[in-house]
Each structure stands twice: as structure tokens, then as C-alpha cells.
Amino acid sequence: MPLFKYFKRAKWQFSIVIALTVINSGFSTLAGIASANALTQVTKLHAQLFFIWVTIMAAAYVMYAIFTYLISVNQTKLKQQIDLLIRQDVAQKLSQSDYQSFHQQTTATYASWLTNDINTINEFGVNDLMMIVQQISEILLGAVTLAYFQVSLLATVVILTTIMAVVPNLFSKWLSKRSLELSHAQERLVNKINDVLNGFNTLFLVNLPQVIVKRINQGSADVQKNAVDYVKAAGFTQAFTNCIAYLSQVIVLAQSGYLILRHLTPVGTISGAQYFAGTIFAELSGISFNWQEFKSLKPIMDKLANIKTTTQPDQKQEISAKQIQIENLSYTYKEKRQPILDNLNLTIAEGKKYLLLGDSAAGKSTLLNIIRGLLKNYTGTIKLGGIDYAKISDTQLHQIISYVEQTPYIFTASLKWNLTLGQKVAPAKLKQVITACGIEQIIAHLPAGINTILANQGTNLSGGQKQRIALARALLRDTPVYLFDEATSSLDKVASISLEKLILTQKNKTIVLVTHHLQKETADLFDENIVLNK
Ligand SMILES: Nc1ncnc2c1ncn2[C@@H]1O[C@H](COP(=O)(O)OP(=O)(O)OP(=O)(O)O)[C@@H](O)[C@H]1O
């Protein structure tokens, strides 16, 4: 089970919890022994011994309560550590995905993995394993104590234990299946919630806000059904094992009664046998159920462990010339029958400025997405500085090519962070780019200036302001090649001309710019047009 590796990585916290649990089981066993001995002493009318055992019993219970508290604190530390390690691994894997692997799932699905699935792992994994540890120690100590009362009782317990250990395995596949189905239903719910909430403005403006309620209700009903199905499977497994456990207790009670009647054991045995048989079988039924529940996590753990990462080509050679050579390039989206790009041949020379033109849906963005290395399943070849794209890693490509999109993503972070993406930038350079991109006007209206947090993905910014930020972000990266995909479309004419001039006068930079609004003031700054038509 992949979860074990996390217990190994959190071995200190895990060891502390185990040690505390075993000690605590010792206290509960001591309380049981004291109770049985107190009963024996009272039947013999030994007052002093009776009170000694009662005092021991009370002390054992007090210690039990104290250790239960310590266990709960340390278990929480362990759980949080395991959550942290799993999240760290998932985040690490996602950071190593390429564009296409990452987008095989929605971000809402990933959010569900990092929240719902982690909660499930906590509940069914960490909790259950901790309970199993406690149950095993109580069973072992209970069995030893029963043998101390009467060895034949231990023999009966061993036989009944074996039966109880085997039976629940019959239900394990059923439980795993239900657990995975529940996890998928939770993913669907998070996706639905994200989808309708992101579409709030659209629904609000067409008087359809009820769609939000309806779609969330559908998702909730889906989760509800799967949660109930899971509990039915889990409940049946538990009820079945409980039933065997209760019957086993009765058998041990009957056996001790018989032994007392035959004067083979003291009267206190009835209390001890009842206490320890009760503990052993209750814990056993708990163990077999918890173990099944623990195992039912395997598909979820496998899902998280199998997040696709991409092995990047190991290109050590420096990519010197920045010419991009495209030969016989064709691209067809999986969902479409016709190729969007068909046998395209093109050379993008170093330092030149290109205007990429074409009807709507002609494939301009698709071409830029291929050049910037997002779409890889094309046919034909693309070379950067004479080196085939297949031999260039994403990291190397992104060191050379920057892309500025029409609707840039704004992080819930300060304006400065949004410009630098947390990288160190010389203050003079930052100031120069801020001035060139007209960001001073934005800063002037923000309460904490450049350090103002841009909330909710920049909803308090205009489309044009976001585009200015994206342009500045790209210029700060200072790469040799820039691709602009309608990057100034939300700005007014004067601002867009000014920013396009800024872009097209970047010395020694290769520029490919897509625009639907070619301005006569900038037309002369292009060296060549690339025309794509359907
Ligand atoms: N992820 C995708 N999956 C399937 N089809 C897609 C995808 N992205 C784009 N397309 C399709 O590919 C075609 C070209 O789209 P693309 O965005 O490249 O065109 P464009 O020339 O940039 O269009 P516009 O000028 O309208 O922005 C369109 O028919 C579009 O529906």
C-alpha cells in the first residue's frame, strides 16, 4: 500500500503515537485485571486487598485518560505531517507535468484530489491505521491476560479470532470499488461547483441564477448516492464482523461460567473473561473493518501516485541562433476531423518582426501554441537554432520564447509579484518596464501602490490593465523571442498603438504578433506578414 511510505517518512511522529498507544493499552489492561481481582477478593471477603485493587483500577483509568489526550494531540501532528507530505508529492508531480498531461484533468479535479481525497486518506488511512495499532496492542495484552486467568480461554479466543480475520476479506473488493466511485463523485461535484460559479456573471445577466442551484444540487445528489452506497458496503461489512464478535463474546462467557462452576478457576475470572473477551472481539471486529477500509484507499493512493510527469530531453548544447524553422507542419485536434494547420512551411528569422494574419479560427493561436511548446502532437518538424524541438526541454524553450496572451492570468498576490512572478529583478529595470508599459497609472490608483494585493484573480482590474501587466511581465523576462496573441486587444487605440510600437521596436528581439486590428501607425514596423487561411 503506497500510504505506508508516508508513515515511513513521518517515522518520528508515527513512533511516538505507537509508543503512547501501546502504553495506553497497558493501562486499560491493568484496569481490567484490577477489576477481576477486586471481584475475586470481594467474594473472599478480603477488604484490604479489595480496596488495593480498586485503587489500582482507579489509577489505571486516570493514566488511561491522560494518555488518550496525549495520543490525540500526537495523532493530529502525524496526520498533518502525512497530509503535508502527500500534498507536497502531488504538487511536485503536477509541477513536472507538461501542458497536455496537466490539462488531461481540470483544475477542479486536482483541487478535489488535494482536499477531498486527502480528507478521505486522513479518515480511512491514518485514523484507521492508528486504530489498528491500538487494537492490536489491546488484543495482544488481552490474550495474555486471558491465558493468565485460564489457558483454555486463550485457545477458544485464537480459534474465533482466526474466523474473524478471514471473513471480512470477502468484502474487500466491494469496499475498494465503492471508495473509488465516491472519490470520482466528489471530483465531479467540485468541477460542477467551479463551472457554475465561474459562470456566475453569464447566468446572472440572463436571469438564470437558478442554474447554479440546480447544477450544484445535481452534483450533491451524485455525491450523496455514492456516499450512501459506500456506507452500505462499509456498514454491511462492519455489521457482519460485529455479529461474529458478539457471538464470540457469548461463547467465551459461557466457557468461563462452565470453568467456575467446575471450580477450575476463581470467580473473578467471569469479570476478567467478560472484560477481555469483550475487548478482544470488539477490537478484532474493529480491526478487520478498519483494515478493509484502509485497503479501500489503494485506488486513491494509486491515482495520486500515477500522476503523469514528463521526462524532458536532456539537451546540454546551448541553443545559439534563435531562428525558428517550420517544415511540413500539420496539426489536427483530437476532436476534429480536418487539420487546422496543413503542411505549413515557415522560417521565423532572428530579430525580425512578423505580423501573423488569418481569418478567425484559421489556426493562429494553435500555431503559437505549437511554437511555444504547449502542443506537441503535431506532424512535421520545428527547429530552434537548428535543433529539433523534440530534443529541447520545455525549460530551455521557455528561456528563449515568451508568450503574451489576450486574457492573462492574474494571481491573487501583489502587483509587484504579478510582474516579477516572485523572481529577483533589478529595481532600475523594473522601473523602466513599469514606465514603458504604462503601469504607473495603475499603481497610482492602488491603495498600497505596487504592493497592493490584486484580489480574486484581478477582478478589480480592467482587461486593458491586465494586458499591460502581462506585457510588462513578459518584457521583464527578457527572452530573445516573443509571441503576442492579440495581447493589446482590450486597450484603446492610442494605448494599443503605443504598446505595439514598444513591442515592435525591441532591438534584436524576434516578434510574432497576432492582431485583428492592424493599425496604420505600426504597419511599417513589421518586416513580414505570415498569412494563415482556412
Ligand atoms: N483545445 C482545442 N480543442 C479542439 N479544437 C480547438 C482547440 N483550440 C482551438 N480549436 C479549434 O481550432 C480552430 C483554430 O483555433 P485557433 O484558436 O487556433 O484560431 P485563431 O486563428 O487563433 O482564431 P481567432 O482569430 O478567432 O482567435 C478553431 O476551429 C477552434 O475551434
The ligand as a Gaussian input file, in Angstrom:
#p B3LYP/6-31G(d) Opt

LIG

0 1
 N       -8.235000      22.855000     -27.486000
 C       -8.911000      22.737000     -28.622000
 N       -9.563000      21.603000     -28.904000
 C      -10.238000      21.443000     -30.055000
 N      -10.312000      22.382000     -31.001000
 C       -9.686000      23.547000     -30.787000
 C       -8.958000      23.783000     -29.580000
 N       -8.430000      25.024000     -29.655000
 C       -8.812000      25.538000     -30.831000
 N       -9.568000      24.650000     -31.513000
 C      -10.150000      24.839000     -32.835000
 O       -9.112000      25.105000     -33.743000
 C       -9.508000      26.071000     -34.672000
 C       -8.460000      27.180000     -34.708000
 O       -8.474000      27.834000     -33.455000
 P       -7.411000      28.961000     -33.121000
 O       -7.742000      29.479000     -31.784000
 O       -6.053000      28.438000     -33.362000
 O       -7.775000      30.022000     -34.260000
 P       -7.400000      31.560000     -34.367000
 O       -6.964000      31.775000     -35.765000
 O       -6.433000      31.946000     -33.301000
 O       -8.823000      32.193000     -34.100000
 P       -9.224000      33.663000     -33.567000
 O       -8.650000      34.654000     -34.513000
 O      -10.712000      33.619000     -33.592000
 O       -8.663000      33.775000     -32.182000
 C      -10.906000      26.539000     -34.269000
 O      -11.840000      25.891000     -35.115000
 C      -11.043000      26.050000     -32.863000
 O      -12.370000      25.662000     -32.599000

